[in-house]
Amino acid sequence: MKRYTKFSSLRDNILNSVKEFLFDENFKTNTKLEEGILNIINLISDYKEEGETLFPEVIVTNDLEIFDTISNKEIVIKETELSVNEFNNVIKLCAPLALGSWVIFIEVKGERMKYGLVDAELIETSPSIYEQTVGSLRVQSDIMTIAYIRNIGSKTVEITGLKKCLNVSLELNDSKQSANNEIFEISQEITKKCAEEFQLQTTTFIDKTINQAIKQGHGNLIGVIDNSDDSIAKLKVKLKDGVYLDRPIDIADYVFYTEREKTNESSVSLKAYASVMISMLNHDGITLISDNGKIIGYHMFIESIPNKNGEQPIGGARTRAFESMINSKLFKACFYKSQDGNSKIWKNNE
């Protein structure tokens, strides 16, 4: 008796999801584009260059005029005939260059494609290209199409358009959630009591910095607290193991200074503090930040605290710490990001 064999392909399933996404985002049906984007997803899900992990971000559009209203620097690498293999060359040629705020662009018009690099961040507090195209400041257009592709965790890639978002996991486990909305929300909590004049710029800067930390790190915990001596004193009772800064780093104040001065010196200074903040966020333990934009401490650890029903937190170390932070009632907001791309945010709405 002949044995029946059924073939199941992860590639086919993801390709169908990509086709559906592009259709909903009003991209013209094109097999080369669909399979090309699938190749990009596969490549950037775990991209390494000479042993170093890179996190290139790619924006695919039908019209580069999206950048006409955004101050930007642009480098065209190649213009050629549209082909599936050329999408592989895009990553090979551009990924090592797409560092800092540089993003890979691909313009597809008919059977032609043009690609290269674009940077729309004039100063450290400028909104990212992500925010200016598909994020909080997204493009408003009925004819323009955009697919923003980026790695958001271990073997997990997010594709965001003007209408919807698709998360693609190349692992056989539970689907991951995008951390983007949660990161922007925790950034808003961190700047809630900042001076209104530059509150948006501070939120933008912190959002970009946390995003950069997540790319480089293996998981993160952030606790937002009220900026008062009483709140910090209560924290020190529960979080004894860690580093409390004698002089908190006032990120908001440095942003204000940069916005007022608009000099190379102020921009370099802000970039230096961003680097320190990223290192703190990627240290083991919790990073403590006040709701007026000050880093209070880092490398903090909390003992297991049961919930109101007396149940102890379960799961991995970061998950247990996150639940204990919530149960402690000491925080105004908490953010958790695991190594595999899952993220959570909790806000005290009392």
N, C-alpha and C positions, 0 to 999 in steps of 0.2 A: 504494500500500500504506500503510495507516494505521500511524503510528509509535506504539509502546507507550511510555507514560510511567509511571515508578514514582515515587511520592512518599515521601520519607523525612523524618520530623519529629523533631528533637531534643526538642521539647516533649513529644511522645507518649511517647518513650523515658523521659524523666525522670518524667513523670506515672505511668507504669507502675511505675517504681522506688519512687516515693512511695507508691503504693497498696500495694505489697508490704511496704514498711517499716511502714506504719500497721497493716496486717493482722497482721503478726508481733508488733507491739507491743500488740495487743488493742484498738486503736481500733475503734469501731463503724463499719461501712462507711457513708460519707457522701460523695457526689460533691462537695458544696459545700466540705467540709473538705479533701478531696484537692486540688481545684483552688485553694482558698485558700492552702494551704501552698505549692503550686507558684508562686503569685504572690509569696509572701514570699521564696522562694528567688531568684526572678528579680530582685526589687527590692533585696535586701540584698547580692547578689553584687557590686554596684558602686554603692553608694548615695552620692549627693552631695546636699548641701543648701547652696545659694548658693555652689557651687564647692568646698565643703569635703567631703572624703570622711569618711563616718561609718560606724561599725561596730556597729549595733544588734544585740543578741542577743534572741532571742524564745523563750519557753517556752510550748508549747501543751499543755494538759492537760484532762482531763475533770472535774477536781475541784481547786479551790483549797485544799482542806484539806491539800494537801502542805505548805503553809506554816504550818500550825498548830503543827508541832513545830520550826519555824525562826523565830527572832526576826527580825521584818522590819518594814519600813515599806511601806505599800501605797497607791497612788493609783489609784482607778477613774476611767477616762476616759469609758467609755460601755458601756451594756448595751442590746442590740438583737437584732433577728431575724438569724439566721445567713444570710449571703449571701457569694458569692465576692467581690463588689466591696468588701464591708466589710473584707476582709483588706488591701486596698490602703489603705483609710482608716486602718487600724491603724498601718501604717508611716508614712503621711503625718503623722498626728497625734502619734505617740509617738516616732518615731526621733530627732527633734531634742532630745527630752528624755531619751533613754536614754543618758546620759553617765555616766562614772565607773563606779560599781557598780550603777547602775539598769538593770534588765532589763525588757523588754516581756513582759507575760503575756497569754495568751488562754485563757479558759475556754470550752469548748464543751460544752453540755448539751442534747441533743436538737436542737431547731431554734432555740436561743437561744445567744448568745455575749456574753461580757463581757470587756473588755480594759482595760489600763492599764499601770501601772509598779510594780515591786516592787524593794526593796533589802534584802538580808539581811545586809549587812556592817556590824556595829555598830562595829568598830574595824578598823584597817588589817590586823591579823593574822587577822581572821575568814575562814573558808573562803568561797570564792565561791559564788554560787547554783548555778553549774554543778557544782561539786564536791559540794554538798549535795543535789542532785537526781539527776544522772545520772553524777557522777564517782566519786571514791574513797569518798565518804560517801553514796552513792546511796540513794534511797528504797527500802525493802523493802516491796513491796505486790503482791498478785495481782490487785487490782481497779483500781488507779490507773494511768492512762496518761500518759506524758510524752514529748514530742518537743522537744528543745532544739536550736534552729536558730541557727547563727552562721557568719559569713564567716571562712574560715581561710586565704585567699590570693586571688590575682588570679582573679576570676570563679569562685571555688570555695567552695562552701557545704557545711557538715557538719550532718547531722541525727543527734542521738544520743538513744537511748531507754534503757530499763532493760535491754533484751536485746541490742540491736544498734546499729550505727552505719552511716550511709549518707553517702558523700561524693559530691557532685554537682558536676561540672565543666561550665561553660557554654562551654568552649572546645574546639576540635577538636584536642586534643593528648592526651598520655599522662595517665591519671588521676592525681590527686594523693593524697597520703597525709596523714592528719590528723597535726598536730604535737602534739596534746594529750598523748598518752602519753609522747612523747619529752621534752616540756617538764617534765612531772612527774618523769620519770626523771633528767633533768639537774639538777633542783632537789634531788632526793635526794642526788645525788653532791656537790653544793655544800655540803650540810649534814651530810654523813656524819660529820664529826668535831666537830660542834657539841655543846654540852652537852645531855644527854638531856632535861633538864627542859623546855626550850622548843624542842626540835628540830622537832616537828611544826608549831608555829606559824611557825618560821623557814622551813621547807620550803613551807608554804602561802603565806607572804608572797612569797617568791622566785618561786614558780610563778605567782602572780597578776601580779607585776611583769614577768616575761618575756613572759607572754601579752599584757600591755598594750603592751609594746615591739613585739611582732610585729604588732599591729594598726596601729601608727603607722609602722613602718619598711618598708624595701624589701629586707630580708634580714639575717640575723644569723649570727655565728660566736661561739661561747663555748668557751673552753678551761678545764678544771678542773685545778688543779695541787695537789700536796702543799704544805702551808704550812710550808716550811723554807727557810732561806737557801741551802742547796745547790741545791734545785730552781729557785729564782729565779735563781741565778747561772748555771745551765746554760741556762735560758731566754734570758737576756740575750745569750748567745753566738749563738743561732739567731734570736732576734727582737730585732734591734737598732733597727728602725724602729718607734717607737711611744712611748706615754706610760706610764712606770712612776711610780706615785704614791709620793711620799716617805713619805706616811702612808696606808697602805691604808684604805679605807672599810670599817669593821667592821659590816656589815649585821646579822649575828647579834647583836652586842652591842646595837644599837639596838632590835632586836626584843625582846631580853630586858628592856631598860629599859622599853619600852612595856608589856609584859606585867606587869611588877612595879608600875609606877607607875599605869597606867591613867588618865592625865590627858590633857586636851586638848593640853597642851604636848608631851607625849611622842608623841602621835598625829600632831600637825602636823609634828614633827621627822622622824618616820619617813616620812611622806608626802613630805617635801622630799627625803630621800635616795632614795626610790623614783623621784622625778622625775629626779634626777641619774643613777641607774642606767639608766633607760630611755634617756636621751640617750646614754649611753656604749654601750649595747647596739646602738643604731641608728647609731652612728658607723661609718664604713668600717673594716674590719679586725676583729681578734679582741679580745674582751673577756676578760681573764684574771681568774679568780675562784678562790680557794683552797677546799679541801674543809672549811674551818671558817667559811665564809661571809664572806670578806673580798675586796673588789674590789682586785686588785693593779695592774691597768693596763688600758688600752683603746687603740683605734686602732693595734693591733699588726699587723705584716705579717711573713709567713714566706716564705723563699725556697723554691722548688720542691725537694722532697726525694723521691727515687725510693723505691720499695718494695724489699723484700728480693730481688726478682728483677731489680732495676735498671731497672724501668719507671717512667717519669716520669708524674706525675698528668696527666690530661686533663680537658677540660670547661671550664666558665666559671671566672672568677677565684675565686669562693667555693668551688666544687667542688674546684679544684686546691689551694686553701689548706687545706680540710678534710682532703683526702687527705694533704697534706704534714704536717699536725699529727699525724695517725695514724702516719705513717711516721717521724716524729721521735723517737717513744718518750719524749717529754717530758711527756705529759699523762696524767692519770688517766681523763679523759673528755672528749669533744668533742661539740659540738652544732652542727648546720648547718640553716639555714632559708633557702630561696630566696624570691625575690619572688613566684613563682607558686604558692606553697603547699607545695612539696615539703620534707620535713624528714628528717634523719638523726641518729642518735646512735651514738656509739662509746664503749665502756667498756673499759678495760684490766683484763682478768680474771686477769692473771698474779699 
